[in-house]
Amino acid sequence: MTTIHPTAIVHPKAELADGVEIGAYSIIGEHVRIGRGTSVGPHVVVTGRTRIGERNRIFQFASIGEVNQDLKYRGEETRLVIGDDNTIREYVTMQIGTVTGRSETTVGSRNLFMVYCHVAHDCEIGDDCILANSATLAGHIRIGNGGIIGGLVGVHQFCRIGPMAIVGGCSKVVQDIPPYMMADGHPARVCGVNIEGLRRKNFSREAIAAIKAAHKTLFHSSLNVSQALARLKGEGRPSEHVAALIAFIEDSSRGIAR
């Protein structure tokens, strides 16, 4: 059964599924929907048009679904949508989208948001991502499945972090980080392939070798990005993962961190 602490304030129109737990002094707003088995700790505020899936665990002092910090926002009916099995630790902030963006901030499933992470308006976060302590995402950022953001990292608005990419702690991200790569620095630059992460996700030796070869062409040759992409395409039909890497780079509006 749903468990609500006597000191919590839950709007009568909020929708709580079976097995939801609401901790002491937490506040749940009118337009909030929370899925089965989700636990909301003490002193949490969940507001706005927020949809939270099943079996999430939200720790104390988090702020979920609050009005975004975009100066153009005028109270439009935008949303925050969160998937299943996420862990959202203390002081994490996640905010609703804007009509000038996607009208929706989206968080997938099985993600870990460590203490003090910030997810701004219109961000799109995939599945199985990790954001370490105080990782800060500006608006309109996209993180692919399995992306890892180190502690104290700041990511500029509209940047993309590709699937299975990892950004080292204290980095400043101002351009896209391609899939499967490691990046570090101020500003962040690609410094290798996330080989250990790929192995943990059971990428084959052949797949990793193909990604390493593509990395060498892109980042350790005298070719510019266009020339490197042309060479990768000219080497025969690229593997599944190299094709995804090529597509990501071709779709980049901010350019890639090289």
Rosetta silent file (secondary structure, phi, psi, omega in degrees, C-alpha in Angstrom):
SEQUENCE: MTTIHPTAIVHPKAELADGVEIGAYSIIGEHVRIGRGTSVGPHVVVTGRTRIGERNRIFQFASIGEVNQDLKYRGEETRLVIGDDNTIREYVTMQIGTVTGRSETTVGSRNLFMVYCHVAHDCEIGDDCILANSATLAGHIRIGNGGIIGGLVGVHQFCRIGPMAIVGGCSKVVQDIPPYMMADGHPARVCGVNIEGLRRKNFSREAIAAIKAAHKTLFHSSLNVSQALARLKGEGRPSEHVAALIAFIEDSSRGIAR
SCORE:     score description
SCORE:     0.000 S_00000001
   1 L     0.000  156.413  175.887    0.000    0.000    0.000 S_00000001
   2 L   -67.466  135.211 -178.811    0.981    3.634   -0.453 S_00000001
   3 E  -119.454  121.578 -179.765    2.646    5.039    2.674 S_00000001
   4 E  -123.372  122.362  179.157    2.534    8.787    3.392 S_00000001
   5 L   -63.496  144.020 -177.515    4.176   10.212    6.495 S_00000001
   6 L   -57.993  -25.514 -178.987    1.756   12.299    8.593 S_00000001
   7 L   -89.139   -8.208  179.215    3.905   15.405    8.154 S_00000001
   8 L   -74.037  152.964  177.383    4.062   15.159    4.346 S_00000001
   9 E  -116.356  112.206 -178.958    1.853   17.395    2.198 S_00000001
  10 E  -119.359  121.815 -179.848    0.376   15.604   -0.807 S_00000001
  11 L   -61.714  140.070 -178.969   -2.049   17.463   -3.082 S_00000001
  12 L   -58.192  -24.825 -178.378   -5.387   15.624   -3.352 S_00000001
  13 L   -92.109   -5.889  175.994   -5.064   15.501   -7.146 S_00000001
  14 L   -64.597  145.586 -177.717   -1.580   13.999   -7.151 S_00000001
  15 E  -109.796  114.969 -179.568   -1.561   10.407   -8.445 S_00000001
  16 E  -117.397  123.937 -179.831    0.387    7.882   -6.379 S_00000001
  17 L   -78.501  174.291  178.217    0.499    4.233   -7.446 S_00000001
  18 L   -60.034  141.653  174.843    0.578    1.248   -5.107 S_00000001
  19 L    82.105    2.803  176.865    3.688    0.889   -3.008 S_00000001
  20 L   -73.562  139.934  176.524    4.756    4.543   -3.185 S_00000001
  21 E  -119.601  130.247  178.369    6.391    5.876   -0.018 S_00000001
  22 E  -118.329  121.196 -174.447    6.420    9.584    0.856 S_00000001
  23 L   -81.932  178.354 -175.606    8.765   10.617    3.662 S_00000001
  24 L   -60.730  135.604  173.518    8.467   13.157    6.430 S_00000001
  25 L    64.613   12.366  175.987    7.900   16.811    5.473 S_00000001
  26 L   -79.853  156.762 -177.780    7.979   16.104    1.745 S_00000001
  27 E  -124.797  127.132  179.540    5.683   18.025   -0.610 S_00000001
  28 E  -119.435  123.016 -172.450    3.976   16.480   -3.642 S_00000001
  29 L   -80.979  175.847 -172.967    2.284   18.873   -6.066 S_00000001
  30 L   -62.754  -40.195 -171.171   -1.049   18.812   -7.846 S_00000001
  31 L   -99.343   16.634 -175.382    0.095   17.595  -11.267 S_00000001
  32 L   -87.492  139.820  171.470    2.563   14.938  -10.087 S_00000001
  33 E  -125.966  129.464 -177.940    2.246   11.250  -10.965 S_00000001
  34 E  -125.111  129.520 -174.145    4.448    8.709   -9.199 S_00000001
  35 L   -82.357  170.367 -174.773    4.708    5.074  -10.291 S_00000001
  36 L   -53.655  132.634  171.775    4.569    1.845   -8.335 S_00000001
  37 L    77.344    5.797  179.013    7.226    1.198   -5.713 S_00000001
  38 L   -78.817  138.353 -179.736    8.926    4.600   -5.875 S_00000001
  39 E  -111.354  124.396  176.724   10.327    5.906   -2.597 S_00000001
  40 E  -111.096  117.280 -174.729   10.438    9.653   -1.888 S_00000001
  41 L   -73.066 -171.121 -179.815   12.562   10.447    1.146 S_00000001
  42 L   -74.745  152.025  174.499   12.076   13.189    3.741 S_00000001
  43 L    58.984   36.381  176.160   12.164   16.884    2.883 S_00000001
  44 L  -104.267  142.560  173.474   11.775   16.313   -0.876 S_00000001
  45 E  -113.974  121.281  173.898    9.755   18.630   -3.130 S_00000001
  46 E  -120.216  116.744 -173.024    8.156   17.121   -6.237 S_00000001
  47 L  -139.072 -170.816  178.910    6.156   19.673   -8.168 S_00000001
  48 L    67.746 -173.826  175.563    5.213   20.763  -11.696 S_00000001
  49 E   -84.713   78.453 -172.201    3.861   18.442  -14.365 S_00000001
  50 E  -110.257  131.307  176.379    6.173   15.661  -13.310 S_00000001
  51 E  -116.563  120.479 -179.673    5.838   11.996  -14.214 S_00000001
  52 E  -118.200  130.448 -176.514    7.974    9.557  -12.232 S_00000001
  53 L   -77.300 -150.609 -172.160    8.075    5.879  -13.142 S_00000001
  54 L   -96.588  148.343  169.960    8.410    2.781  -10.996 S_00000001
  55 L    59.309   28.312  172.363   10.895    1.785   -8.291 S_00000001
  56 L   -81.014  153.936  175.938   12.805    5.045   -8.221 S_00000001
  57 E  -125.362  115.950 -176.621   14.530    6.095   -5.002 S_00000001
  58 E  -113.071  120.756 -174.388   14.659    9.820   -4.287 S_00000001
  59 L   -87.688  172.280 -172.974   16.726   10.901   -1.293 S_00000001
  60 L   -59.363  145.938  172.510   16.215   13.796    1.096 S_00000001
  61 L    73.064    9.933  174.693   16.322   17.440    0.019 S_00000001
  62 L   -73.750  151.815  176.395   15.984   16.754   -3.712 S_00000001
  63 E  -122.772  111.959 -171.165   13.966   19.234   -5.818 S_00000001
  64 E  -120.497  120.915  174.078   12.149   17.523   -8.672 S_00000001
  65 E    86.862   15.837 -179.806   10.033   19.266  -11.334 S_00000001
  66 E   -73.077  163.578  175.887   10.470   22.845  -10.214 S_00000001
  67 L   -53.993  137.152 -178.476   10.159   25.826  -12.581 S_00000001
  68 L   -72.580  173.473 -176.327   13.218   26.035  -14.822 S_00000001
  69 L  -104.009   16.665  176.173   15.779   28.842  -14.725 S_00000001
  70 L   -75.665  124.432 -177.069   15.371   29.947  -18.352 S_00000001
  71 L   -65.658  -16.739  178.853   14.663   33.689  -18.349 S_00000001
  72 L   -84.107   -9.709 -176.211   12.320   33.213  -21.326 S_00000001
  73 L   -69.242  132.602 -177.354   10.025   30.891  -19.392 S_00000001
  74 L  -126.030   31.065  174.973    6.566   32.389  -18.825 S_00000001
  75 L    84.806   16.854  179.429    4.773   29.641  -16.966 S_00000001
  76 L   -63.473  158.621 -176.532    3.899   27.418  -19.917 S_00000001
  77 L   -83.567   79.987  177.920    2.679   23.869  -19.197 S_00000001
  78 L  -106.165  176.126 -164.557    5.896   21.944  -19.737 S_00000001
  79 E  -134.689  164.494  164.862    6.987   18.670  -18.156 S_00000001
  80 E  -127.989  126.768 -179.364    9.588   16.504  -16.470 S_00000001
  81 E  -123.471  124.881 -177.376    9.407   12.783  -17.244 S_00000001
  82 E  -121.305  136.173 -178.013   11.491   10.252  -15.296 S_00000001
  83 L   -79.474 -140.332 -173.031   11.694    6.526  -16.085 S_00000001
  84 L  -112.808  154.616  168.704   12.161    3.540  -13.776 S_00000001
  85 L    60.723   31.098  174.831   14.759    2.335  -11.265 S_00000001
  86 L   -88.521  150.700  171.865   16.655    5.603  -10.964 S_00000001
  87 E  -113.445  120.373 -176.222   18.588    6.640   -7.856 S_00000001
  88 E  -120.294  107.689 -170.922   18.407   10.370   -7.159 S_00000001
  89 L   -85.819 -174.552 -171.044   20.598   11.372   -4.236 S_00000001
  90 L   -58.718  139.370  172.135   20.589   14.324   -1.853 S_00000001
  91 L    66.309   15.338  174.201   20.171   17.884   -3.187 S_00000001
  92 L   -70.991  140.636  176.228   19.707   16.821   -6.811 S_00000001
  93 E  -121.604  131.631  175.439   17.675   19.303   -8.867 S_00000001
  94 E  -132.417  129.871 -171.272   15.703   18.401  -12.013 S_00000001
  95 E  -121.710  157.632 -177.507   13.598   21.024  -13.766 S_00000001
  96 L   -70.575  164.349 -178.035   10.785   21.130  -16.308 S_00000001
  97 L   -79.102 -171.847  178.186   11.288   21.924  -20.003 S_00000001
  98 L  -131.153  154.982  178.521   10.532   25.035  -22.063 S_00000001
  99 L   -72.510  -18.500  174.530    8.324   25.636  -25.095 S_00000001
 100 L   -82.042   -8.062  174.893   11.366   27.009  -26.924 S_00000001
 101 L  -110.875 -126.883 -178.132   13.004   23.606  -26.394 S_00000001
 102 L   -93.744   -3.349 -173.503   11.416   20.170  -26.264 S_00000001
 103 L    65.121   10.012 -174.537    8.732   21.228  -23.729 S_00000001
 104 E  -157.579  131.709  167.140   10.012   18.295  -21.722 S_00000001
 105 E   -96.173  131.198 -171.645   13.003   17.290  -19.663 S_00000001
 106 E  -125.026  129.622  175.141   13.476   13.542  -19.978 S_00000001
 107 E  -122.509  129.671 -178.121   15.345   11.097  -17.763 S_00000001
 108 L   -77.486 -138.435 -174.672   15.504    7.428  -18.742 S_00000001
 109 L  -124.038  154.676  174.592   15.879    4.404  -16.480 S_00000001
 110 L    62.380   32.958  177.050   18.526    2.885  -14.173 S_00000001
 111 L   -96.008  154.864  175.358   20.479    6.114  -13.848 S_00000001
 112 E  -118.995  121.353  175.213   22.452    7.280  -10.809 S_00000001
 113 E  -112.836  109.236 -177.958   22.487   10.970   -9.911 S_00000001
 114 L   -78.106  179.827 -171.121   24.899   11.587   -7.067 S_00000001
 115 L   -54.786  135.575  172.718   24.732   14.427   -4.548 S_00000001
 116 L    69.762   15.650  174.602   24.135   17.981   -5.877 S_00000001
 117 L   -68.275  150.094  177.505   23.693   17.071   -9.558 S_00000001
 118 E  -127.294  128.417  176.144   21.664   19.521  -11.637 S_00000001
 119 E  -117.654  108.442 -174.533   19.565   18.618  -14.697 S_00000001
 120 L   -83.399 -178.113 -175.110   18.308   21.775  -16.401 S_00000001
 121 L   -60.098  142.129  172.044   15.392   22.320  -18.758 S_00000001
 122 L    67.355   12.062  174.518   14.966   20.270  -21.930 S_00000001
 123 L   -70.060  154.675  178.822   17.782   17.851  -21.146 S_00000001
 124 E  -133.202  106.219 -176.272   17.452   14.326  -22.493 S_00000001
 125 E  -110.655  131.369 -176.556   19.241   11.642  -20.499 S_00000001
 126 L   -77.927 -146.649 -179.190   19.239    8.030  -21.653 S_00000001
 127 L  -104.933  153.684  171.519   19.460    4.819  -19.651 S_00000001
 128 L    61.455   33.717  177.653   22.233    3.479  -17.377 S_00000001
 129 L   -94.608  157.009  175.308   24.009    6.821  -17.014 S_00000001
 130 E  -128.696  125.800  171.891   26.011    7.990  -14.000 S_00000001
 131 E  -115.289  114.653 -177.216   26.390   11.624  -12.973 S_00000001
 132 L   -76.967  176.495 -171.785   28.871   11.978  -10.128 S_00000001
 133 L   -51.392  129.484  174.395   28.689   14.573   -7.354 S_00000001
 134 L    65.581   19.326  169.706   27.935   18.146   -8.488 S_00000001
 135 L   -65.726  133.810 -171.432   27.825   17.328  -12.199 S_00000001
 136 E  -126.077  119.954  179.844   25.931   20.244  -13.739 S_00000001
 137 E  -106.986  122.822  171.937   23.982   20.121  -16.996 S_00000001
 138 L   -74.114 -174.560 -175.032   22.847   23.321  -18.662 S_00000001
 139 L   -70.527  153.939  170.105   19.725   23.349  -20.843 S_00000001
 140 L    67.504   23.616 -178.370   19.106   21.191  -23.926 S_00000001
 141 L   -89.231  142.704  178.374   21.866   18.664  -23.178 S_00000001
 142 E  -120.325  129.645  176.851   21.608   15.084  -24.430 S_00000001
 143 E  -120.933  123.777 -178.871   23.427   12.164  -22.811 S_00000001
 144 L   -75.088  168.949 -179.361   23.374    8.795  -24.557 S_00000001
 145 L   -55.551  132.994  176.206   22.875    5.426  -22.899 S_00000001
 146 L    79.147    7.771  178.536   25.685    4.496  -20.558 S_00000001
 147 L   -69.631  145.388  179.685   27.256    7.961  -20.460 S_00000001
 148 E  -126.626  127.158  179.294   29.308    8.835  -17.369 S_00000001
 149 E  -116.287  122.558 -177.449   29.902   12.392  -16.147 S_00000001
 150 L   -71.286  171.890 -178.977   32.544   12.897  -13.471 S_00000001
 151 L   -65.565  145.045  175.899   32.228   15.027  -10.362 S_00000001
 152 L    62.254   24.501  177.311   32.223   18.836  -10.632 S_00000001
 153 L   -85.786  137.243  172.269   31.833   18.715  -14.426 S_00000001
 154 E  -111.376  129.829 -178.775   30.052   21.608  -16.128 S_00000001
 155 E  -116.172  124.373 -178.327   28.389   20.947  -19.494 S_00000001
 156 L   -68.082  149.801 -178.967   27.507   23.864  -21.795 S_00000001
 157 L   -57.700  146.947  179.176   23.975   24.121  -23.162 S_00000001
 158 L    70.857    2.644  175.981   23.131   22.162  -26.329 S_00000001
 159 L   -75.576  157.734  176.755   26.142   19.860  -25.935 S_00000001
 160 E  -123.971  139.660  172.639   25.790   16.112  -26.420 S_00000001
 161 E  -112.109  116.844 -173.869   27.556   13.298  -24.608 S_00000001
 162 L   -69.898  164.466  176.512   27.506   10.185  -26.780 S_00000001
 163 L   -55.687  136.542  175.998   26.570    6.684  -25.644 S_00000001
 164 L    63.884   17.675  173.919   29.235    4.993  -23.496 S_00000001
 165 L   -87.732  154.101  179.538   31.324    8.178  -23.358 S_00000001
 166 E  -132.873  134.600 -179.908   32.984    9.205  -20.096 S_00000001
 167 E  -114.728  124.192 -177.766   33.972   12.714  -18.985 S_00000001
 168 L   -67.500  155.834 -177.543   36.643   13.081  -16.296 S_00000001
 169 L   -58.341  146.652  176.964   36.034   15.032  -13.100 S_00000001
 170 L    67.587   14.234  179.309   36.287   18.829  -13.029 S_00000001
 171 L   -79.358  159.449  175.333   36.130   19.045  -16.830 S_00000001
 172 E  -117.757  111.583 -174.724   34.473   21.865  -18.785 S_00000001
 173 E   -99.244  116.707 -179.599   32.479   20.509  -21.724 S_00000001
 174 L  -122.064   -4.660  175.180   31.799   23.046  -24.483 S_00000001
 175 L  -137.652  167.975 -177.139   31.571   20.708  -27.500 S_00000001
 176 E   -65.644  140.257  174.456   30.077   17.286  -28.187 S_00000001
 177 E  -102.294  114.133 -174.902   31.844   14.230  -26.777 S_00000001
 178 L   -63.926  159.159  178.474   31.561   11.402  -29.351 S_00000001
 179 L   -56.667  146.669  170.604   30.306    7.935  -28.400 S_00000001
 180 L    72.118    4.924 -174.775   32.671    5.436  -26.732 S_00000001
 181 E  -100.914  159.336  168.820   35.320    8.093  -26.001 S_00000001
 182 E  -103.923  138.535  178.919   37.021    9.384  -22.857 S_00000001
 183 E  -134.815  150.280 -178.303   37.313   13.148  -22.460 S_00000001
 184 E  -160.291  153.024  171.433   39.015   15.316  -19.888 S_00000001
 185 E   120.577 -178.235 -173.541   40.267   18.828  -19.416 S_00000001
 186 L  -139.704   85.300    5.851   39.348   22.501  -19.379 S_00000001
 187 L   -77.914  162.732 -177.403   37.965   22.608  -21.999 S_00000001
 188 E   -67.530  138.664  175.533   37.429   18.868  -22.329 S_00000001
 189 E  -131.432  148.186  178.232   39.265   17.078  -25.134 S_00000001
 190 E   -66.502  131.180 -176.565   39.045   13.462  -26.223 S_00000001
 191 E  -125.754    9.785  177.909   41.942   11.546  -24.693 S_00000001
 192 E   157.436 -175.064  177.869   41.209    7.948  -25.628 S_00000001
 193 E  -100.193  140.701  179.495   38.632    5.200  -26.011 S_00000001
 194 L   -76.571   66.081 -172.391   36.529    4.083  -23.049 S_00000001
 195 H   -63.169  -46.082 -178.417   37.898    0.562  -23.392 S_00000001
 196 H   -62.294  -40.984  177.609   37.130   -0.604  -19.858 S_00000001
 197 H   -63.158  -39.234  178.434   33.560    0.658  -20.127 S_00000001
 198 H   -66.562  -40.330  177.720   33.086   -1.138  -23.431 S_00000001
 199 H   -62.226  -41.171 -179.732   34.445   -4.374  -21.979 S_00000001
 200 H   -64.883  -25.791  177.491   32.059   -4.114  -19.046 S_00000001
 201 L   -94.097   13.747  173.242   29.202   -3.819  -21.525 S_00000001
 202 L    64.849   32.625  169.944   30.406   -6.975  -23.286 S_00000001
 203 L   -66.792  139.870 -179.718   31.580   -5.310  -26.508 S_00000001
 204 L   -71.250  163.098  176.329   33.473   -7.878  -28.557 S_00000001
 205 H   -60.246  -38.520 -179.511   37.200   -7.598  -29.242 S_00000001
 206 H   -64.978  -41.460  179.569   36.401   -6.939  -32.886 S_00000001
 207 H   -64.830  -42.985  179.493   34.001   -4.105  -32.000 S_00000001
 208 H   -65.707  -40.570  178.443   36.535   -2.490  -29.672 S_00000001
 209 H   -61.301  -40.615  179.280   39.296   -2.819  -32.280 S_00000001
 210 H   -65.627  -40.448  178.120   37.099   -1.098  -34.879 S_00000001
 211 H   -65.915  -40.938  178.511   36.324    1.763  -32.475 S_00000001
 212 H   -63.537  -40.091  178.148   40.030    2.140  -31.621 S_00000001
 213 H   -64.915  -40.939  177.835   40.923    2.299  -35.319 S_00000001
 214 H   -64.777  -39.545  176.939   38.236    4.949  -35.912 S_00000001
 215 H   -59.881  -42.407  179.795   39.559    6.911  -32.925 S_00000001
 216 H   -62.156  -41.616  179.163   43.050    6.854  -34.425 S_00000001
 217 H   -65.956  -41.402 -175.966   41.756    8.197  -37.736 S_00000001
 218 H   -74.988  -38.320 -167.402   39.680   10.922  -36.095 S_00000001
 219 H  -118.159   -9.142 -177.363   42.044   12.106  -33.400 S_00000001
 220 L  -133.068   38.128  173.368   45.583   10.989  -34.254 S_00000001
 221 L  -130.919  173.329  178.368   45.951   11.761  -37.926 S_00000001
 222 L   -84.775    6.895 -175.850   46.647   14.940  -39.875 S_00000001
 223 L   -83.968  145.809  169.402   43.090   14.883  -41.245 S_00000001
 224 L   -78.905  178.954 -173.274   40.391   17.384  -40.339 S_00000001
 225 H   -62.041  -45.529 -178.745   36.995   16.067  -39.255 S_00000001
 226 H   -61.745  -42.719  179.418   35.472   16.030  -42.743 S_00000001
 227 H   -66.351  -40.199  179.219   38.491   14.264  -44.192 S_00000001
 228 H   -64.337  -41.628  178.083   38.563   11.730  -41.358 S_00000001
 229 H   -63.856  -41.103  178.635   34.884   10.933  -41.826 S_00000001
 230 H   -61.825  -39.202  178.664   35.415   10.517  -45.569 S_00000001
 231 H   -66.068  -43.143  179.628   38.258    8.083  -44.907 S_00000001
 232 H   -61.725  -39.967  178.918   36.164    6.054  -42.453 S_00000001
 233 H   -70.074  -30.150 -176.959   33.360    5.829  -44.992 S_00000001
 234 H   -82.536   -3.692 -178.329   35.795    4.906  -47.738 S_00000001
 235 L   -91.168   23.730 -176.794   37.210    1.925  -45.853 S_00000001
 236 L    95.536 -177.862 -178.558   34.246   -0.254  -46.703 S_00000001
 237 L   -65.995  117.742 -178.070   31.040   -0.714  -44.817 S_00000001
 238 L   -68.976  155.193  176.369   31.720    0.511  -41.260 S_00000001
 239 L   -64.668  168.319 -179.272   30.817   -1.632  -38.279 S_00000001
 240 H   -54.284  -45.324 -174.245   27.654   -0.917  -36.325 S_00000001
 241 H   -77.153  -35.859  175.603   29.473    1.116  -33.690 S_00000001
 242 H   -67.197  -38.027  175.963   31.698    3.031  -36.100 S_00000001
 243 H   -60.764  -40.737  177.177   28.594    3.883  -38.137 S_00000001
 244 H   -65.218  -38.089  176.910   26.987    5.252  -34.972 S_00000001
 245 H   -63.147  -44.860  178.537   30.136    7.271  -34.281 S_00000001
 246 H   -61.577  -47.250 -178.592   30.079    8.725  -37.796 S_00000001
 247 H   -61.576  -39.929  178.886   26.375    9.586  -37.566 S_00000001
 248 H   -61.048  -46.097 -177.751   26.868   11.291  -34.202 S_00000001
 249 H   -67.329  -41.238  179.718   29.652   13.501  -35.542 S_00000001
 250 H   -65.069  -25.176 -178.978   27.767   14.381  -38.720 S_00000001
 251 L   -90.406    2.658 -174.589   24.784   15.446  -36.612 S_00000001
 252 L   -76.370  131.693  175.600   26.852   17.729  -34.392 S_00000001
 253 L   -99.154  -23.922 -179.884   25.912   21.411  -34.315 S_00000001
 254 L   -98.040   -5.808 -173.927   28.571   22.517  -31.792 S_00000001
 255 L    83.875  163.783 -178.595   31.389   20.435  -33.241 S_00000001
 256 E  -102.627  150.723  174.090   33.210   17.648  -31.428 S_00000001
 257 L   -74.284  119.275 -176.266   35.898   17.917  -28.787 S_00000001
 258 L  -104.120    0.000    0.000   39.060   16.717  -30.524 S_00000001
